[in-house]
Structures are given as C-alpha cells and as structure tokens.
Amino acid sequence: MTNIPSVDLADFLSEDPARKKRFIDQIGRAYEEIGFVALKNHFLTEDLEKKLYDQVEKFFQLPLEIKESYERPELGGQRGYVSFGKEHAKGKKEGDLKEFWHFGQEPSDDAQLSEEYPDNVIVKELPDFNTTGMEAYRMLEKTGIYVLRALALHVGLQENYFDHWASNGNSILRPIHYPPIASEPENAVRAGAHGDINLITLLMGASAPGLQVQRRDGEWLDAIAQEDELVINVGDMLQRHTNDKLKSTIHRVVNPPRELWHTHRYSIPFFLHPRSEMPLDCLEECVDAEHPRKYDDITAGEFLHQRLVEIGLIKK
C-alpha cells in the first residue's frame, strides 16, 4: 500500500443494497488494516471549506496579543485559542510547532445532556469567523455520523448505534496554524507521532503536505487525498470500544524540507467525540476466544480527561 484507500460516501447513501454493502466492506477493511481512508461525496462543500480557510488564515494573522486574549487555560484548551508549543504528543516533552483554535459543540435544545459544555469563544475582530466555523462543524459532524453508521454495521451492531452518542457529542473542530520554521528545531516537529483520542477524525485538505501515517511494518507513508476528499481516521476511543478490531493508527505532521521552512501550513481536523457518559467497554461483538477483552471499562469522559493530562493541555 502506497497511499490510504479511497471510498465514496455516495455508495453508502444510495438505495442500492450492493453499493451500500460495498462501502461497508471497503471502509471496514481499511480501518482494520491501516486505520485511514480518503472519503469523497461528503457534506462539506468546496465553497464552505474555502471560506473557512480564509477566516482561519485571517485569525492566525492577528497580532499575538489579540490571539492570546482568546486563550482559556482554565478550560484545558477545549475552547478558544491555544498558543504555540503548548501541546505535545503523548510521551514526548517537546511542544509541537503549532498554535490552534477550538470550536466546540453548541447542543440542540432537546439534547438532554448530562453535562454542560463551555460556550464557544467569540472573535469580535472577525464577524464571520464563528458562524463559518460552526457551519463547517455541522457538516463534518453529519458526515461523521454516517461513517459511524457504516462501521456499526461492519462490526455487527444496529446501524444507528452511535447516533445518540455522537449527536450533541463533545466534538471539537480545530483549525491549526504551523508557522514558518525560523531555526533548527531541537527534536520538535509540527505534530509528533500520536494516535487521536476520539472516535473518528475528519480532516479537510491541508494547505501544504506533511501528514504521514505509520503502516503496520513501521514504515511511514504520505497520507494524500484528492482535493474533494476528507481524510478520516479511527481514534483511540473507537479502537478501545471495538477491542482493537478497528485500528487507531499512529500519524504525524513532519517538518517541510529546509527550502520550505519559510512557508505557513494550515490544517483543520474535526475530532468527533461522543457524549462523555458513553461507555467505551469492549463490545461483545468484538470479543471471542481468539480476541479476549483487552481493556477495562471506562467512559468517554474519563478517557478524555486522562489523555488531556498526558498531552499537557490540563494539569493533574
């Protein structure tokens, strides 16, 4: 395999049972083998993606003192601005060479949540920043729920198993800015090798290459998608819930060649998290004599807190 597999959501949405089954088989096999796919015919339009990137670039070009006025460390970096070098990969002490922003869930009136999400931070200098961000958030959330429906069927669950947990879930949209590299980094990269925390991650096309995925044999391959595709990968929560049937693959963002150090890189992943009370117990459908239960029971909220401590966004 030289690149991640490509799948077409239109197959799953069609009324043709054979096309739907083909999509389920393709995405299921990909997530068992490499943990990543490129997905076409999703719900995020090209116009909305361009509009979001325009707003994101404008935000990160604001003066540092303005950006820092939107930092909310008391929220563990879960809303607003997170400044350069604050986050690091699990087990790594060097901060990643990036700054980022977090949009969070704005639940529906009938959500009946067991917790209260923090309010999103409003950027007053850019009137379209928050509305555009949340419009993209909704389209990515909708896409993610359909992907989870296919995965539910793949592992033997009811198609709508994830709907309640993912709808109004604790998901995060994270615009990231990787600034130009000014001097030789000391053992630091734009994003250190890591697995994502959540159920699945949906990534729209970045402004520059750099994302790499680690194959099972340890080799790294470039994750390359077409302009109209989203890169979607399994996170640690879903791997744990499926008792390692679906793979959360280690990935990283490498520094560009020295001749491109002067360039900016922007990337916007959507981390689809469930409601915090979702049990991540190993599914009975994924446990048998050959695949004994590998993990203790835990909720999504408990798991998220553990990981935010490990990557340096909240203190113990």
Buried (B, 14 or more C-beta within 10 A) or exposed (E): EEBBBBBBBEBBEBEEEEBBBBBBBBBBBBBBBBBBBBBBBBBBEEEBBEBBBBBBBBBBEBEEEEBEBBBBEEBBBBBBBBBBBBBBBBEBEBBBBBBBBBBBBBBEEEBEBEEEBBEBBEBEEBEBBBEBBBBBBBBBBEBBBBBBBBBBBBBEBEBEBBEEBBBBBBBBBBBBBBBEBEEEEEEBBBBBBBBBBBBBBBBBBBBBBBBBBBBEEEEBBEBBBEEBBBBBBBBBBBBBBBBBBBBBBBBBBBBBEEEBBEEEBBBBBBBBBBBBEBEBBBBEBBBEEEEEBEBEEBBBBEBBBEBBBBBBBBEE
